[in-house]
Amino acid sequence: MTKEKLLLIAAAVVVLGIILVATLNNSNDQEELASQAPADHADELTEYEIAPAQVVARVEDDKDVVLLDVRTPEEYAEIHLEGARLLPVQELSAGTLAEIGLGEDAKDKEIIIYCRSGARSKTAYDIMKSLGYTNIKSVAGGMIHWQEDNYPLTETGVYQGGSANSTDQVNQSNQPQPVMALDRNTHDFGVIPQYGGTVQTDFVVTNTGAETLEIG
């Protein structure tokens, strides 16, 4: 084999090596960017849940989507989704939903419910399903996942919308109705893992109203 052929082979090997290194570096860069992108938790969703990324897309696409915050007024004031209505889950009933503009004529509206971690919004989801609401979802991971992944559409400040009556006031209404009461208003689940695992707690639910309350 001549010296010229050896040089050509050596040059070809060098060029192939450069191409291979560039390809590997590009692949590593793409994996790193993917790991830095917010996770939408879509693979973890159950049938009643919606991922934060999907909520952003729905709100930006359809201004008629209703956001319902079922935390406390204090939690709402600290941070909440833009334009969200407030109805603490312990006050949620047919009457209080009507008082904030989500009565009979809103039962087919797209309503997205959220809380801190997703536990209270699941309870609210069950109640609203039992009351006949047909197009509702609970935000997976609640505000914890929302803030972890730095999604937009958040603001601070006290609730300025129409407020629902307290449980005692609702019970004084002339219209008999079910009223759900919980043994506590909040529960700290700690850090909610984004992938895998289940965080659970038990709430004692009682009906302080004058009608039967059906959940789930």
Helices and strands as residue ranges (DSSP letters): H 3-36, G 42-44, E 49-50, H 52-61, E 66-69, H 73-78, E 80-81, E 85-86, G 89-91, H 94-99, G 104-106, E 111-114, H 119-130, E 136-139, H 142-148, E 154-155, H 167-171, E 180-182, E 205-207
